[in-house]
């Protein structure tokens, strides 16, 4: 199963240099929150529009294979949040070499979230 995490290009580049990605969500680290927020394919656009619409930095969508993470000992839990939705949470720093794909992400002229290639 694939899950997704939206990142700024600068945060992703820093993770590649360090070997691990440690941003939980925009502006917060895993050490501050306790886990890295992720989304299913159906949830990505809503998360992007809610938390990143005003972001002026270039964005990328990290594609992550849950089986690869758990196989490497990185815990992933699908947890219900307020409102009843269930989101994947990664409970350890994300090894950058376990990201299976990085896709360009942005908003179009109508503020709709766009990923290339599309989900």
C-alpha positions as CSV (number, residue, x, y, z in Angstrom):
1,X,0.0,0.0,0.0
2,X,1.2,3.5,-0.9
3,X,0.9,6.5,1.4
4,X,1.9,10.1,0.7
5,X,3.5,13.1,2.5
6,X,3.6,16.6,1.2
7,X,6.9,18.4,1.7
8,X,8.7,21.5,0.6
9,X,11.5,21.0,-1.8
10,X,14.0,22.5,0.7
11,X,12.9,20.0,3.5
12,X,13.1,17.1,1.1
13,X,16.6,18.2,-0.1
14,X,17.7,18.5,3.6
15,X,16.4,15.0,4.3
16,X,18.3,13.5,1.3
17,X,21.5,15.1,2.6
18,X,20.8,13.8,6.2
19,X,19.5,10.4,5.2
20,X,16.2,10.8,7.1
21,X,13.1,13.0,6.7
22,X,11.9,14.3,10.1
23,X,9.2,16.9,9.3
24,X,5.9,15.9,10.7
25,X,3.8,18.6,9.0
26,X,4.5,22.1,7.7
27,X,6.7,23.8,10.2
28,X,6.8,21.0,12.8
29,X,9.2,18.1,13.3
30,X,8.6,14.6,14.4
31,X,10.2,15.3,17.7
32,X,7.6,18.1,18.3
33,X,4.6,16.1,17.2
34,X,5.6,12.5,17.8
35,X,5.0,11.2,14.3
36,X,5.1,12.2,10.6
37,X,1.6,12.9,9.1
38,X,0.8,11.0,6.0
39,X,-2.2,10.6,3.7
40,X,-3.9,8.1,1.5
41,X,-4.3,9.0,-2.2
42,X,-7.9,10.1,-1.5
43,X,-6.8,12.5,1.4
44,X,-3.8,14.2,-0.3
45,X,-5.7,17.1,-2.0
46,X,-7.7,18.0,1.1
47,X,-4.6,18.0,3.3
48,X,-2.7,20.1,0.7
49,X,-5.5,22.6,0.4
50,X,-6.0,22.9,4.1
51,X,-2.3,23.3,5.2
52,X,-0.3,24.3,2.1
53,X,-2.4,26.6,-0.1
54,X,-0.6,29.7,1.2
55,X,2.8,28.1,1.1
56,X,5.1,30.0,-1.2
57,X,7.8,27.3,-1.3
58,X,8.0,24.7,-4.1
59,X,6.3,21.5,-3.1
60,X,6.8,17.8,-3.7
61,X,4.7,14.8,-2.8
62,X,6.7,11.9,-1.3
63,X,5.4,8.5,-2.2
64,X,6.0,5.9,0.5
65,X,5.4,2.1,0.5
66,X,4.0,1.0,3.9
67,X,5.3,-2.5,3.5
68,X,8.9,-1.2,2.9
69,X,8.7,1.0,6.0
70,X,7.4,-1.7,8.3
71,X,9.9,-4.2,6.8
72,X,12.6,-1.7,7.8
73,X,11.3,-1.5,11.3
74,X,9.6,1.9,10.8
75,X,6.2,1.8,12.6
76,X,3.1,3.0,10.6
77,X,-0.3,3.3,12.3
78,X,-3.6,4.1,10.7
79,X,-5.3,6.2,13.3
80,X,-8.7,7.9,13.6
81,X,-8.6,11.6,14.1
82,X,-11.3,14.0,15.2
83,X,-14.1,13.8,12.6
84,X,-13.7,10.1,12.1
85,X,-11.2,10.1,9.3
86,X,-8.3,7.6,9.5
87,X,-4.9,8.8,8.5
88,X,-1.5,7.0,8.3
89,X,1.1,8.2,10.8
90,X,4.8,7.3,10.7
91,X,6.2,6.9,14.2
92,X,9.9,7.2,13.4
93,X,12.1,9.3,11.2
94,X,11.6,8.4,7.5
95,X,14.7,7.0,5.8
96,X,15.0,9.0,2.6
97,X,16.0,5.9,0.6
98,X,12.6,4.4,1.4
99,X,10.7,7.1,-0.5
100,X,9.8,5.3,-3.7
101,X,9.0,8.3,-5.7
102,X,9.0,12.1,-5.5
103,X,6.3,13.9,-7.6
104,X,6.1,17.6,-8.3
105,X,3.1,19.3,-6.5
106,X,1.5,22.7,-6.9
107,X,-1.8,24.6,-7.0
108,X,-3.4,25.6,-10.3
109,X,-4.9,29.1,-11.1
110,X,-8.1,27.9,-9.4
111,X,-6.3,26.8,-6.2
112,X,-6.8,23.1,-7.0
113,X,-4.0,20.8,-5.9
114,X,-2.1,19.3,-8.8
115,X,0.4,16.4,-8.7
116,X,2.6,15.3,-11.6
117,X,2.2,12.5,-12.5
118,X,-1.4,12.5,-11.2
119,X,-2.4,10.1,-8.4
